[in-house]
Structure formats: C-alpha cells, structure tokens
Amino acid sequence: MNNQFTSPKGFGEILDHTFRLAKNRFKDFFMIMIILVGPIYLLQAIIQMFAGTNLFRETGTGGAWYEQIMTSFEDPAYIGETPSLVGELGAVFVGLLSLILLPVAQAAIMYAINHIKFNEEYTVGSVIKRAFSRFWPIIGSSILFGLILFGLIAVPLIVITTGGFILSTANPMLAIGLGIIIFLGSAVGIGFLVTKWSFYFGSVVIDEEAPGLTRSWHLTFGRTWILMGIFIIFYLIISSVSFGIELTFGAIFGNSVLFTLIVNLVSLITTMILSVGYTIMYLDLKTRHDGDDLKEMIEQYEIK
C-alpha cells in the first residue's frame, strides 16, 4: 500500500495530499475529464455559434466598452433581443449530459486513486471502463441523493417563508430577526446532513454498495464537522479561482464562445481537484472506520 494512504489524516494533511496528488497525476486525471466531459463543452460551443454568439468577442448594447461587455452577459429577453430556441434547447441538452457524465468521470478518478493507493498499475481507459460498469448504481444513487437534497432545502424554505409572512403582519422586526436565526440554523443543519450523506458516492463506487447513504452516515461519525469545514475550504478556493478567471476573461472577450470555452476548461480542472479531494477524504474515512491500514499490515506480516 502507498505510504501516503496508510494513516489517518488531519485537516491540513488532506488538503496537502489532495493538491500534491492532483499535481503529480494531473495528466491522468485531466485526461479522464477531457475524454468524458470535454466533448460536452465542445458541443456547447458549437451550439452557441449556431445560436449566433460571436466566437472571439461578444458585446451587447451601451456606449462605453465596459457597458457593452456587461450587457453581453444579460438574458436576451431583457436587452431587446430575441432568445434563440436553439441556444436554450442546447443548454438544456448540455446540462443533462453533464449530469450524466460528470459522475462517471468522478468515479473513474476515484478508481485511479484507489489503484494508486495499492500501488497498482492502471490506464485511463481501464478506469473509465470500470466507471461505466457502475453507471446505473451511480446514476440511481445520485438521483436519490438529489431528491433528498431538494427536500432538505425546500421544506425549511417553505416553513421560513410561510411563517415569516404570517408573523410579519403582527411584528415585522420580530419576523426578520427570527427569519435570520432560522435561516442560519437551517443552513448549518442542512450542511451537516448533506455532509453525513455525501459520501454515498464513494460507497457506490469503491465499495460497490448502493445507494450507500447508510454507510456514509456511519463512516462520517465523529468527523462530520471537520469534513464540512474541508468542503467549505475547497468551495472557497475553487470559487475564488473561478471568479478571478471569469472576471478577467469576461472583461476581455465578453460572453463569447471563447470565453465559455476558457471557463469550461477551468471548470474541468477545479472539478478534477474537487474529485481528488473527495476521494482522499473518503479513503481516509475508510482507513479510520474499516482499519484498512491494519489489514494491510496483517497481510504483509502473513506473507513474511
């Protein structure tokens, strides 16, 4: 077993291992993303061109150049243009393809890292093929998780909105104060539950246990707040990078096809890093819960 996976990791060690592994195996991981998700983004670019979007620089209405750039990102319905049916249908189609193939790409990266953990040889093609062999359990479990996530968000939102409306008729200030408190409490509670169940995906892929929600709940016992913090750190890093890239290139190219390609390329890299981080977190949970490091030591001892 690779020594980097043999012992439980702390907060900083997980982040460090994630970025080192993403750097050392960048070619393999990025190739997986390009093969599975790259064609979707290329199709999106083609649809944009057919819908009339400029290839290199898109500008909207306005006098100054920055006004033209800013209006290029607005919905055509609000700037006096006719929305393109091709563009809107294409966006829906691309979104559906992404929802299907992104989980497969993440599964392929997880299989590759699992091979690295055990010092096993692999090819990009072999891990992609193996990921597709778990296609239906991955999609089915992801749909179930999505429905749970929708319920966790929708129910508190309905309660807060309804209760706030009723209370505001009697005491508006009290309604605002309670609304803020309930919103923050709900956000923390939802984040906690989502973290508890979020490792269902690793269970489906690595341990071949679907839907994996129960196993995820047990694996995260005693580690939920730390894992939630790591997710937040990853989100902040990825959001900062994405925002900086979009702001920089958006000011140059507007909402053009080239701008979309650049943003999607950055998205491939950040999604890849997040997939690596998720896998490191899941394998660390397995080491803590299942004692994978002890099993490896016993096997080595028996061989000797």
C-alpha contacts under 8 A as a table, 3 or more apart, distances in Angstrom:
res1	aa1	res2	aa2	distance
1	M	5	F	7.30
1	M	6	T	7.05
1	M	117	K	5.76
1	M	118	F	4.33
1	M	119	N	5.96
1	M	296	E	7.07
2	N	5	F	5.75
2	N	6	T	6.83
2	N	116	I	6.99
2	N	117	K	5.03
2	N	118	F	5.82
2	N	119	N	5.93
3	N	6	T	5.22
3	N	7	S	7.85
4	Q	7	S	7.33
4	Q	17	H	7.90
4	Q	117	K	7.80
5	F	8	P	7.69
5	F	117	K	6.13
5	F	283	L	7.67
5	F	284	D	7.36
5	F	293	D	7.90
6	T	287	T	7.38
6	T	292	D	7.57
6	T	293	D	4.96
7	S	284	D	7.83
7	S	287	T	7.03
7	S	293	D	6.54
8	P	284	D	5.75
8	P	285	L	7.85
8	P	287	T	6.38
8	P	288	R	6.17
9	K	12	G	7.99
9	K	13	E	5.53
9	K	14	I	6.00
9	K	284	D	6.63
10	G	13	E	5.20
10	G	14	I	6.27
11	F	14	I	5.60
11	F	15	L	6.78
11	F	226	I	6.97
11	F	230	I	6.94
12	G	15	L	5.20
12	G	16	D	6.11
13	E	16	D	5.01
13	E	17	H	5.95
14	I	17	H	5.19
14	I	18	T	6.04
14	I	277	G	7.37
14	I	280	I	6.72
14	I	281	M	6.83
15	L	18	T	5.11
15	L	19	F	6.43
15	L	230	I	7.81
15	L	277	G	7.14
16	D	19	F	5.51
16	D	20	R	6.16
17	H	20	R	5.16
17	H	21	L	5.93
17	H	280	I	7.61
18	T	21	L	5.37
18	T	22	A	6.05
18	T	273	I	7.26
18	T	276	V	5.99
18	T	277	G	5.02
18	T	280	I	6.64
19	F	22	A	5.01
19	F	23	K	6.05
19	F	273	I	7.24
19	F	277	G	7.92
20	R	23	K	5.13
20	R	24	N	6.10
21	L	24	N	5.10
21	L	25	R	5.89
21	L	26	F	7.75
21	L	276	V	7.67
22	A	25	R	5.45
22	A	26	F	5.23
22	A	29	F	7.52
22	A	272	M	7.88
22	A	273	I	6.17
22	A	276	V	6.64
23	K	26	F	5.06
25	R	28	D	5.60
25	R	29	F	6.30
26	F	29	F	5.30
26	F	30	F	5.72
27	K	30	F	5.35
27	K	31	M	5.94
28	D	31	M	5.16
28	D	32	I	6.40
28	D	124	V	6.38
29	F	32	I	5.21
29	F	33	M	6.56
29	F	109	I	6.11
29	F	272	M	6.70
30	F	33	M	5.05
30	F	34	I	6.10
30	F	268	L	7.52
30	F	269	I	6.92
30	F	272	M	6.80
31	M	34	I	4.98
31	M	35	I	6.04
31	M	124	V	7.36
32	I	35	I	5.33
32	I	36	L	6.24
32	I	105	A	6.30
32	I	108	A	7.16
32	I	109	I	7.20
32	I	124	V	6.38
32	I	128	I	7.25
33	M	36	L	5.39
33	M	37	V	5.42
33	M	38	G	6.57
33	M	105	A	5.95
33	M	268	L	6.40
33	M	272	M	7.10
34	I	37	V	5.50
34	I	38	G	4.26
34	I	39	P	7.37
34	I	268	L	7.65
35	I	38	G	5.80
35	I	39	P	7.05
36	L	39	P	6.88
36	L	40	I	7.92
36	L	101	L	6.32
36	L	102	L	7.48
36	L	104	V	7.86
36	L	105	A	6.21
37	V	40	I	5.37
37	V	41	Y	6.78
37	V	98	S	6.97
37	V	101	L	6.48
37	V	102	L	6.56
37	V	105	A	7.50
37	V	268	L	7.86
38	G	41	Y	5.33
38	G	42	L	6.28
39	P	42	L	4.91
39	P	43	L	6.05
40	I	43	L	5.07
40	I	44	Q	6.24
40	I	94	V	6.29
40	I	97	L	6.98
40	I	98	S	7.00
41	Y	44	Q	4.87
41	Y	45	A	6.32
41	Y	94	V	7.73
41	Y	261	L	7.07
41	Y	264	N	6.71
42	L	45	A	5.11
42	L	46	I	6.39
42	L	261	L	7.71
43	L	46	I	5.08
43	L	47	I	6.19
43	L	94	V	7.59
44	Q	47	I	5.10
44	Q	48	Q	6.17
44	Q	90	G	7.07
44	Q	91	A	7.20
44	Q	94	V	6.42
45	A	48	Q	5.06
45	A	49	M	6.36
45	A	257	V	5.75
45	A	260	T	7.34
45	A	261	L	6.97
46	I	49	M	5.21
46	I	50	F	6.33
47	I	50	F	5.08
47	I	51	A	6.09
47	I	86	V	7.16
47	I	87	G	6.25
47	I	90	G	6.17
48	Q	51	A	4.94
48	Q	52	G	6.46
48	Q	53	T	5.46
48	Q	87	G	6.13
48	Q	257	V	6.54
49	M	52	G	5.16
49	M	53	T	5.06
49	M	54	N	6.61
49	M	55	L	6.82
49	M	257	V	7.04
50	F	53	T	7.40
50	F	86	V	7.50
50	F	87	G	7.80
51	A	84	S	5.99
51	A	86	V	5.89
51	A	87	G	5.26
53	T	58	E	6.84
53	T	256	S	6.12
53	T	257	V	6.54
54	N	57	R	5.86
54	N	58	E	5.35
54	N	256	S	5.43
54	N	257	V	6.29
55	L	58	E	7.55
55	L	256	S	5.65
55	L	257	V	4.75
55	L	258	L	5.80
56	F	253	F	6.23
56	F	256	S	5.83
56	F	257	V	6.45
56	F	258	L	5.41
56	F	259	F	7.62
57	R	252	I	7.56
57	R	253	F	4.38
57	R	254	G	5.70
57	R	255	N	7.22
57	R	256	S	5.18
57	R	257	V	7.83
57	R	258	L	7.58
58	E	69	I	7.18
58	E	72	S	6.26
58	E	253	F	6.26
58	E	254	G	4.90
58	E	255	N	5.37
58	E	256	S	4.66
59	T	68	Q	4.97
59	T	69	I	5.09
59	T	70	M	7.93
59	T	71	T	7.12
59	T	72	S	5.02
59	T	254	G	6.03
59	T	255	N	7.39
60	G	67	E	7.64
60	G	68	Q	4.43
60	G	69	I	6.17
60	G	70	M	7.31
60	G	71	T	4.86
60	G	72	S	4.32
60	G	73	F	7.99
61	T	67	E	7.07
61	T	68	Q	5.03
61	T	71	T	6.11
61	T	72	S	7.54
61	T	79	I	7.76
62	G	65	W	7.52
62	G	67	E	5.18
62	G	68	Q	5.03
62	G	71	T	7.53
63	G	67	E	6.51
63	G	68	Q	6.97
64	A	67	E	5.29
64	A	68	Q	6.51
65	W	68	Q	5.10
65	W	69	I	6.28
66	Y	69	I	4.98
66	Y	70	M	6.10
66	Y	251	A	7.33
67	E	70	M	5.12
67	E	71	T	6.14
68	Q	71	T	5.32
68	Q	72	S	6.28
69	I	72	S	5.25
69	I	73	F	7.27
69	I	250	G	7.54
69	I	251	A	6.51
69	I	253	F	7.80
69	I	254	G	4.98
69	I	255	N	7.50
70	M	73	F	5.76
70	M	74	E	7.31
70	M	254	G	7.34
71	T	74	E	5.18
71	T	79	I	7.57
72	S	254	G	6.17
72	S	255	N	5.62
73	F	254	G	7.22
73	F	255	N	5.54
74	E	78	Y	6.98
74	E	79	I	7.08
75	D	78	Y	5.60
75	D	79	I	6.89
76	P	79	I	5.23
76	P	80	G	6.33
76	P	81	E	4.88
76	P	82	T	6.18
76	P	83	P	5.52
77	A	80	G	6.00
77	A	81	E	5.98
77	A	82	T	6.44
77	A	83	P	6.18
78	Y	81	E	7.51
83	P	87	G	7.85
83	P	88	E	7.77
84	S	87	G	5.13
84	S	88	E	6.30
85	L	88	E	5.20
85	L	89	L	6.02
86	V	89	L	5.38
86	V	90	G	5.82
87	G	90	G	5.03
87	G	91	A	6.07
88	E	91	A	5.11
88	E	92	V	6.47
89	L	92	V	5.18
89	L	93	F	6.24
90	G	93	F	5.03
90	G	94	V	6.03
91	A	94	V	5.16
91	A	95	G	6.05
92	V	95	G	5.08
92	V	96	L	6.30
93	F	96	L	5.24
93	F	97	L	6.32
94	V	97	L	5.15
94	V	98	S	6.15
95	G	98	S	5.10
95	G	99	L	6.30
96	L	99	L	5.14
96	L	100	I	6.42
97	L	100	I	5.14
97	L	101	L	6.09
98	S	101	L	5.28
98	S	102	L	5.49
99	L	102	L	5.84
99	L	103	P	7.05
100	I	103	P	6.37
100	I	104	V	7.18
100	I	139	I	7.12
101	L	104	V	5.05
101	L	105	A	6.24
102	L	105	A	5.06
102	L	106	Q	6.24
103	P	106	Q	5.00
103	P	107	A	6.11
103	P	138	I	7.19
103	P	139	I	7.72
104	V	107	A	4.99
104	V	108	A	6.22
104	V	128	I	7.60
104	V	131	A	5.74
104	V	132	F	6.52
104	V	135	F	6.91
104	V	138	I	7.68
105	A	108	A	5.09
105	A	109	I	6.36
105	A	128	I	7.25
105	A	131	A	7.54
106	Q	109	I	5.16
106	Q	110	M	6.26
106	Q	272	M	7.56
106	Q	275	S	5.72
107	A	110	M	4.99
107	A	111	Y	6.28
107	A	131	A	5.46
107	A	205	V	6.17
108	A	111	Y	5.13
108	A	112	A	6.25
108	A	127	V	5.00
108	A	128	I	5.03
108	A	130	R	7.17
108	A	131	A	5.11
109	I	112	A	5.02
109	I	113	I	6.24
109	I	127	V	7.46
109	I	272	M	7.99
109	I	275	S	7.00
109	I	276	V	7.04
110	M	113	I	5.18
110	M	114	N	6.11
110	M	202	G	7.87
110	M	205	V	7.62
110	M	206	I	7.47
110	M	275	S	7.46
110	M	276	V	7.23
110	M	279	T	5.76
111	Y	114	N	4.99
111	Y	115	H	6.27
111	Y	127	V	5.89
111	Y	130	R	7.88
111	Y	131	A	7.58
111	Y	205	V	7.78
111	Y	206	I	7.10
112	A	115	H	5.15
112	A	116	I	6.37
112	A	122	Y	6.88
112	A	124	V	7.82
112	A	127	V	6.15
113	I	116	I	4.85
113	I	117	K	6.13
113	I	276	V	7.76
113	I	279	T	7.40
114	N	117	K	4.95
114	N	118	F	6.62
114	N	206	I	7.89
115	H	118	F	5.35
115	H	119	N	6.05
115	H	120	E	4.87
115	H	121	E	6.67
115	H	122	Y	6.80
116	I	119	N	4.85
116	I	120	E	5.90
116	I	121	E	7.57
117	K	120	E	7.63
122	Y	126	S	6.55
122	Y	127	V	7.13
123	T	126	S	5.19
123	T	127	V	6.53
124	V	127	V	5.54
124	V	128	I	6.26
125	G	128	I	5.19
125	G	129	K	6.09
126	S	129	K	5.12
126	S	130	R	6.19
127	V	130	R	4.98
127	V	131	A	6.06
128	I	131	A	5.01
128	I	132	F	6.35
129	K	132	F	5.25
129	K	133	S	6.46
130	R	133	S	5.03
130	R	134	R	6.97
131	A	134	R	5.47
131	A	135	F	6.59
131	A	205	V	7.67
132	F	135	F	4.76
134	R	137	P	5.67
134	R	138	I	6.05
134	R	204	V	7.98
134	R	205	V	6.96
135	F	138	I	5.22
135	F	139	I	6.14
136	W	139	I	5.10
136	W	140	G	5.83
137	P	140	G	5.16
137	P	141	S	5.88
137	P	204	V	6.81
137	P	210	A	6.16
137	P	211	P	7.15
138	I	141	S	5.38
138	I	142	S	5.99
138	I	201	F	7.10
138	I	204	V	6.46
138	I	205	V	7.30
138	I	210	A	7.93
139	I	142	S	5.07
139	I	143	I	6.13
140	G	143	I	5.22
140	G	144	L	6.35
140	G	211	P	7.59
141	S	144	L	5.08
141	S	145	F	6.15
141	S	200	Y	7.71
141	S	201	F	7.55
141	S	204	V	7.77
141	S	210	A	6.53
141	S	211	P	4.79
141	S	212	G	7.60
142	S	145	F	5.01
142	S	146	G	6.00
142	S	201	F	7.49
143	I	146	G	4.95
143	I	147	L	6.23
144	L	147	L	5.16
144	L	148	I	6.33
144	L	211	P	7.90
145	F	148	I	5.07
145	F	149	L	6.10
145	F	197	W	7.96
146	G	149	L	4.99
146	G	150	F	6.11
147	L	150	F	5.01
147	L	151	G	6.23
148	I	151	G	5.10
148	I	152	L	6.16
149	L	152	L	5.06
149	L	153	I	6.33
149	L	194	V	7.16
150	F	153	I	5.29
150	F	154	A	5.85
151	G	154	A	5.08
151	G	155	V	5.82
152	L	155	V	6.01
152	L	156	P	6.95
152	L	190	I	6.35
153	I	156	P	5.98
153	I	157	L	6.26
153	I	190	I	7.35
154	A	157	L	5.12
154	A	158	I	6.13
155	V	158	I	5.25
155	V	159	V	6.25
156	P	159	V	5.00
156	P	160	I	5.94
156	P	186	S	6.77
157	L	160	I	5.18
157	L	161	T	6.01
158	I	161	T	5.18
158	I	162	T	5.94
159	V	162	T	5.30
159	V	163	G	5.80
160	I	163	G	5.28
160	I	164	G	5.71
160	I	179	G	6.38
160	I	182	I	7.25
160	I	183	F	7.39
161	T	164	G	5.19
161	T	165	F	6.10
162	T	165	F	5.23
162	T	166	I	6.35
163	G	166	I	5.24
163	G	167	L	6.03
164	G	167	L	5.16
164	G	168	S	5.77
164	G	175	A	5.38
164	G	176	I	7.34
164	G	179	G	6.42
165	F	168	S	5.22
165	F	169	T	6.87
165	F	175	A	7.88
166	I	169	T	5.83
166	I	170	A	7.58
167	L	170	A	5.50
167	L	171	N	6.10
167	L	172	P	6.92
167	L	174	L	7.67
167	L	175	A	5.49
168	S	171	N	5.09
168	S	172	P	4.11
168	S	173	M	7.50
168	S	174	L	7.51
168	S	175	A	5.22
168	S	176	I	7.78
169	T	172	P	6.51
171	N	174	L	5.45
171	N	175	A	6.24
172	P	175	A	5.02
172	P	176	I	6.28
173	M	176	I	5.16
173	M	177	G	6.25
174	L	177	G	5.12
174	L	178	L	6.05
175	A	178	L	5.31
175	A	179	G	5.84
176	I	179	G	4.98
176	I	180	I	6.22
177	G	180	I	5.31
177	G	181	I	6.39
178	L	181	I	5.08
178	L	182	I	5.96
179	G	182	I	5.20
179	G	183	F	5.90
180	I	183	F	5.05
180	I	184	L	6.16
181	I	184	L	5.30
181	I	185	G	6.10
182	I	185	G	5.04
182	I	186	S	5.90
183	F	186	S	5.10
183	F	187	A	6.07
184	L	187	A	5.04
184	L	188	V	6.30
185	G	188	V	5.26
185	G	189	G	6.11
186	S	189	G	4.97
186	S	190	I	5.89
187	A	190	I	5.18
187	A	191	G	6.03
188	V	191	G	5.08
188	V	192	F	6.13
189	G	192	F	5.08
189	G	193	L	6.28
190	I	193	L	5.20
190	I	194	V	5.94
191	G	194	V	5.16
191	G	195	T	6.06
191	G	228	M	7.15
192	F	195	T	5.24
192	F	196	K	6.24
192	F	224	T	6.83
192	F	225	W	7.19
192	F	228	M	7.00
193	L	196	K	4.96
193	L	197	W	6.31
194	V	197	W	5.27
194	V	198	S	5.58
195	T	198	S	4.99
195	T	199	F	7.43
195	T	224	T	6.42
195	T	227	L	7.09
195	T	228	M	6.01
196	K	199	F	7.17
196	K	216	S	6.29
196	K	217	W	5.09
196	K	220	T	5.89
196	K	221	F	7.98
196	K	224	T	6.26
197	W	200	Y	5.88
197	W	213	L	5.41
197	W	214	T	7.67
197	W	216	S	5.36
197	W	217	W	5.66
198	S	201	F	6.87
198	S	213	L	7.77
198	S	216	S	6.88
199	F	202	G	5.38
199	F	203	S	6.63
199	F	212	G	7.62
199	F	213	L	7.43
199	F	216	S	4.93
199	F	282	Y	6.73
200	Y	203	S	5.10
200	Y	204	V	6.25
200	Y	210	A	7.74
200	Y	211	P	6.49
200	Y	212	G	4.27
200	Y	213	L	4.85
200	Y	214	T	7.80
200	Y	215	R	7.00
200	Y	216	S	5.14
201	F	204	V	5.12
201	F	205	V	6.19
201	F	211	P	7.98
201	F	212	G	6.89
202	G	205	V	5.11
202	G	206	I	5.56
202	G	207	D	7.18
202	G	212	G	7.92
202	G	279	T	7.23
202	G	282	Y	6.36
203	S	206	I	5.60
203	S	207	D	4.89
203	S	208	E	6.03
203	S	209	E	5.43
203	S	210	A	7.02
203	S	211	P	7.82
203	S	212	G	5.16
203	S	215	R	6.91
203	S	216	S	7.01
204	V	207	D	5.93
204	V	208	E	4.51
204	V	209	E	4.70
204	V	210	A	5.00
204	V	211	P	6.36
204	V	212	G	5.76
205	V	208	E	5.31
205	V	209	E	7.59
209	E	212	G	5.42
210	A	213	L	7.79
212	G	215	R	5.31
212	G	216	S	6.09
213	L	216	S	5.08
213	L	217	W	6.23
214	T	217	W	5.10
214	T	218	H	6.47
215	R	218	H	5.18
215	R	219	L	6.03
216	S	219	L	5.07
216	S	220	T	6.21
217	W	220	T	5.60
217	W	221	F	6.70
218	H	221	F	5.40
219	L	285	L	5.93
219	L	286	K	7.05
219	L	289	H	6.13
220	T	223	R	5.21
220	T	224	T	5.43
220	T	285	L	6.92
221	F	224	T	6.45
222	G	225	W	7.90
223	R	226	I	5.45
223	R	227	L	6.10
224	T	227	L	5.14
224	T	228	M	6.00
225	W	228	M	4.96
225	W	229	G	6.16
226	I	229	G	5.05
226	I	230	I	6.32
227	L	230	I	5.02
227	L	231	F	6.23
227	L	281	M	7.74
228	M	231	F	5.12
228	M	232	I	6.29
229	G	232	I	5.05
229	G	233	I	6.27
230	I	233	I	5.04
230	I	234	F	6.21
231	F	234	F	5.14
231	F	235	Y	6.11
232	I	235	Y	4.98
232	I	236	L	6.14
233	I	236	L	5.14
233	I	237	I	6.19
234	F	237	I	5.22
234	F	238	I	6.04
234	F	274	L	7.00
235	Y	238	I	5.25
235	Y	239	S	5.80
236	L	239	S	5.13
236	L	240	S	5.98
237	I	240	S	5.25
237	I	241	V	6.31
238	I	241	V	5.23
238	I	242	S	6.05
238	I	270	T	6.08
239	S	242	S	5.10
239	S	243	F	5.87
240	S	243	F	5.17
240	S	244	G	6.11
241	V	244	G	5.23
241	V	245	I	6.25
242	S	245	I	5.22
242	S	246	E	6.06
242	S	263	V	7.50
242	S	266	V	6.97
242	S	267	S	7.43
243	F	246	E	5.16
243	F	247	L	5.96
244	G	247	L	5.21
244	G	248	T	6.08
245	I	248	T	5.22
245	I	249	F	6.04
245	I	250	G	7.93
245	I	263	V	7.17
245	I	266	V	7.94
246	E	249	F	5.49
246	E	250	G	5.37
246	E	259	F	7.97
246	E	263	V	6.47
247	L	250	G	5.17
247	L	251	A	6.15
248	T	251	A	5.54
248	T	252	I	6.84
249	F	252	I	5.04
249	F	253	F	5.93
249	F	254	G	7.42
249	F	259	F	6.40
250	G	253	F	5.38
250	G	254	G	4.67
250	G	255	N	6.47
250	G	259	F	6.48
251	A	254	G	5.86
253	F	256	S	6.03
253	F	258	L	7.26
253	F	259	F	5.97
254	G	259	F	6.83
255	N	259	F	6.07
255	N	260	T	7.03
256	S	259	F	5.16
256	S	260	T	6.40
257	V	260	T	5.11
257	V	261	L	6.26
258	L	261	L	5.06
258	L	262	I	6.25
259	F	262	I	5.17
259	F	263	V	6.20
260	T	263	V	5.13
260	T	264	N	6.03
261	L	264	N	5.07
261	L	265	L	6.07
262	I	265	L	5.07
262	I	266	V	6.33
263	V	266	V	5.18
263	V	267	S	6.11
264	N	267	S	4.76
264	N	268	L	6.19
265	L	268	L	5.12
265	L	269	I	6.61
266	V	269	I	5.18
266	V	270	T	6.21
267	S	270	T	5.14
267	S	271	T	5.84
268	L	271	T	5.23
268	L	272	M	6.04
269	I	272	M	5.01
269	I	273	I	6.28
270	T	273	I	5.08
270	T	274	L	6.16
271	T	274	L	5.03
271	T	275	S	6.09
272	M	275	S	5.07
272	M	276	V	6.27
273	I	276	V	5.06
273	I	277	G	6.15
274	L	277	G	4.99
274	L	278	Y	6.03
275	S	278	Y	5.07
275	S	279	T	6.17
276	V	279	T	5.15
276	V	280	I	6.23
277	G	280	I	5.13
277	G	281	M	6.19
278	Y	281	M	5.10
278	Y	282	Y	6.17
279	T	282	Y	5.02
279	T	283	L	6.07
280	I	283	L	5.25
280	I	284	D	6.04
281	M	284	D	5.09
281	M	285	L	6.28
282	Y	285	L	5.05
282	Y	286	K	6.32
283	L	286	K	4.94
283	L	287	T	6.21
284	D	287	T	5.05
284	D	288	R	6.32
285	L	288	R	5.11
285	L	289	H	5.94
286	K	289	H	5.10
286	K	290	D	5.21
286	K	291	G	6.91
286	K	292	D	6.70
287	T	290	D	5.59
287	T	291	G	4.84
287	T	292	D	4.78
287	T	293	D	6.09
288	R	291	G	5.63
288	R	292	D	7.69
291	G	294	L	5.30
291	G	295	K	6.31
292	D	295	K	5.06
292	D	296	E	6.19
293	D	296	E	5.16
293	D	297	M	6.35
294	L	297	M	5.06
294	L	298	I	6.19
295	K	298	I	5.14
295	K	299	E	6.19
296	E	299	E	5.13
296	E	300	Q	6.20
297	M	300	Q	5.13
297	M	301	Y	6.12
298	I	301	Y	5.02
298	I	302	E	6.16
299	E	302	E	5.15
299	E	303	I	6.24
300	Q	303	I	5.14
300	Q	304	K	6.37
301	Y	304	K	5.19
